[in-house]
Amino acid sequence: MGFLQVFNNSPDETAYYRHCLVREDMTQSLIMIQPILYSYSFNGPPEPVLLDTSSILPDRILLLDTFFHLLIYRGATIAAWIKQNYHELPDHENFRQLLQAPIDDAQDILVTRFPLPRYILTEHEESQSRFLLSKVNPSQTHNNTYYGGQQDGGAPVFTDDVSLQVFMEHLKKLAVSNSS
């Protein structure tokens, strides 16, 4: 948000975000600094996952909590199943429960949080998914080796930002280089 980088924020927005950061308890402040991403799948109960593009999988539903935004993202496969109305068929009760679980968890957060976060329900390749893509670490982008290839999963992000891994590699090189 607008704690350190104030680009694209008005002075009022920056002051508001900083005020919220100082006013909240430690747990809520940490959510503002490092958002939480939960993954929902048929493989088990919801679990926290890395805030990385490798966590964006077609068969997953993600719940992103940034304190100011609460986003539910449905992967490509899940979105296709919804369009085919599988959740309305009696044979697919597990799918209906999978769709409802992140909504219930989001409602629990919305009831207790002040100020009320913006609630966003989006799917793969919808415009509102930009809120998720702007928060994840771009480990898979349009200009690295994963794009267009067969990777294990994740969605490429179209960005000029470097990933955390690339940043750390450059930082290590600078730390050990012999330049005065």
Disulfide bonds with the S-S distance in Angstrom:
none
